Amino acid sequence: MHQDAKEILYTAEQLQARVAELGKAISEDYKNESVVLVGVLKGAVVFFTDLARAIDDSVDVSFDFISCSSYGSGTTSTGVVRILKDLDRSVEGKHVLVVEDIVDTGTTLHYLLENLHARGAKSVRLAALLNKPDRRKMDVEVDYVGFIIPDYFVIGYGLDYAEKYRHLPYIGILKEEMYQN
């Protein structure tokens, strides 16, 4: 375990097992359909990659990426959403599955889902590795949930604090002294 982590919340094995279950559910729901997986950069990259490989070949999958932020370098949302990197292709008339690392206040995801609907997507659904419903400020329906967690500041498996810890193969709870002034 990394020295800055207080404890491991989910091991690499637990993550892989849950991602496989999510991939199976997505495969069943989109069987014989085409879907654009939209990865939310940067945090969802590890989950996105593993989830995409867990979707079976009955689904025609394409990839795109978007980067949005309502965070600065701190641990809480600023409430103002900015698109930092937009999609490369149109989603008009397409099924879209947004793949996100964590749904916290819901501010960013609410904005993003509404934005994709406004672009004419045939459907827009959300897969999130982690869901923190106790922190929700905006109503966001998470269609595929990896794990529901309490209000911990978590790191690893793509999740970061100040661009560190993304490489860890597990999800851990960051020690408070690492982010408190």
C-alpha positions in Angstrom: 0.0 0.0 0.0 1.2 3.5 -0.8 2.5 5.5 2.2 0.0 8.3 1.5 -3.0 5.9 1.6 -4.8 5.4 4.9 -6.3 2.1 3.8 -7.3 0.1 0.7 -11.0 0.4 -0.1 -11.1 -2.0 -3.1 -8.3 -4.4 -4.2 -7.3 -4.9 -7.8 -9.1 -8.2 -7.7 -12.3 -6.7 -6.4 -12.1 -4.0 -9.1 -11.6 -6.5 -11.9 -14.5 -8.7 -10.7 -16.9 -5.8 -10.6 -15.8 -4.4 -13.9 -16.4 -7.8 -15.5 -20.0 -7.8 -14.0 -20.6 -4.3 -15.4 -19.3 -5.3 -18.8 -21.7 -8.3 -18.9 -24.6 -6.0 -18.0 -23.7 -3.5 -20.6 -23.2 -6.3 -23.2 -26.7 -7.5 -22.5 -28.3 -4.1 -22.6 -26.6 -3.1 -25.9 -26.6 -6.5 -27.6 -26.6 -6.1 -31.4 -26.4 -2.3 -31.1 -23.8 0.3 -31.7 -22.6 2.4 -28.8 -20.1 5.2 -28.4 -18.2 4.9 -25.1 -17.3 8.4 -24.0 -14.5 8.4 -21.5 -14.2 11.3 -19.1 -10.5 12.3 -18.9 -8.3 11.8 -17.1 -9.7 9.9 -14.1 -11.8 7.4 -16.0 -9.0 6.1 -18.3 -8.1 3.0 -16.3 -11.8 2.1 -15.7 -12.7 2.9 -19.3 -10.0 0.6 -20.7 -10.9 -2.3 -18.5 -14.7 -1.8 -19.0 -14.3 -1.6 -22.8 -12.5 -4.9 -22.8 -15.2 -6.5 -20.6 -17.9 -5.7 -23.2 -18.5 -8.7 -25.5 -18.3 -8.6 -29.3 -22.2 -8.6 -29.6 -21.9 -4.9 -29.2 -20.4 -2.6 -31.8 -18.2 -0.2 -29.7 -16.5 3.0 -30.6 -14.5 5.3 -28.4 -14.4 9.0 -27.8 -13.1 11.2 -25.0 -14.1 14.4 -23.3 -12.4 16.3 -20.5 -14.6 18.4 -18.1 -13.7 19.8 -14.8 -15.4 21.4 -11.8 -12.3 20.9 -9.7 -9.2 22.9 -9.4 -6.2 21.4 -7.6 -8.3 20.9 -4.4 -10.6 18.2 -3.2 -14.0 19.8 -3.6 -16.0 20.9 -6.7 -16.0 24.6 -7.6 -19.5 24.2 -9.1 -18.4 25.7 -12.4 -18.1 23.2 -15.3 -15.6 23.7 -18.1 -15.0 21.5 -21.2 -11.3 21.2 -21.5 -11.2 18.8 -24.4 -14.3 18.1 -26.5 -15.4 15.0 -28.4 -13.8 14.4 -31.8 -17.0 13.2 -33.5 -20.7 13.9 -33.5 -22.9 11.8 -31.3 -26.1 12.8 -33.1 -28.4 9.8 -33.5 -26.1 7.5 -31.5 -26.3 5.6 -28.3 -23.8 7.1 -25.9 -22.4 5.5 -22.7 -20.5 8.0 -20.6 -17.8 6.3 -18.6 -16.7 8.2 -15.4 -14.5 7.4 -12.5 -16.6 8.9 -9.7 -19.9 10.7 -9.3 -19.6 13.1 -6.4 -21.7 16.3 -6.4 -23.1 15.4 -9.8 -22.4 18.9 -11.1 -20.0 17.9 -13.9 -22.0 14.8 -14.9 -25.3 16.6 -14.9 -23.8 19.2 -17.3 -22.2 16.6 -19.5 -25.3 14.4 -19.8 -27.5 17.4 -20.7 -24.9 18.6 -23.2 -24.8 15.2 -24.9 -28.6 15.0 -25.1 -28.6 18.5 -26.6 -26.2 17.3 -29.3 -28.9 14.9 -30.5 -27.7 11.6 -29.0 -30.2 8.8 -29.4 -29.7 7.8 -25.8 -27.3 8.8 -23.1 -26.5 6.5 -20.1 -23.8 6.7 -17.4 -21.4 4.1 -16.1 -19.4 5.1 -13.0 -16.9 3.1 -11.1 -17.7 4.9 -7.9 -20.8 6.7 -6.7 -21.0 9.1 -3.7 -24.8 9.7 -3.4 -24.4 11.5 0.0 -22.5 14.3 -1.7 -25.0 14.8 -4.5 -26.1 18.4 -5.3 -27.4 17.7 -8.8 -29.8 14.9 -9.7 -27.8 12.4 -11.8 -28.9 8.8 -12.6 -26.1 6.4 -12.7 -27.1 3.4 -14.9 -24.1 1.2 -14.1 -22.5 1.6 -10.7 -19.3 -0.1 -9.7 -19.4 0.7 -6.0 -21.3 3.1 -3.7 -18.9 4.7 -1.3 -19.1 7.2 1.6 -17.5 10.6 1.5 -13.9 9.5 1.4 -11.2 11.2 -0.7 -10.1 8.2 -2.8 -7.1 7.6 -5.0 -5.8 4.9 -7.4 -7.2 3.1 -10.4 -7.2 6.4 -12.3 -8.3 8.6 -9.4 -5.8 11.3 -8.3 -5.0 14.1 -6.0 -3.0 16.8 -7.7 -2.2 14.4 -10.6 -0.6 11.9 -8.2 -1.6 8.3 -7.4 -3.5 7.4 -10.7 -1.2 4.5 -11.3 -2.1 2.6 -8.2 -3.9 -0.8 -9.0 -6.3 -0.5 -6.1 -8.6 2.2 -4.7 -7.4 3.6 -1.5 -8.4 6.3 1.0 -6.0 9.3 0.9 -4.7 10.3 4.3 -6.2 13.6 5.3 -2.9 15.2 6.1 -2.0 14.8 2.4 -4.7 17.3 1.3 -5.4 19.5 4.3 -3.6 22.8 4.8 
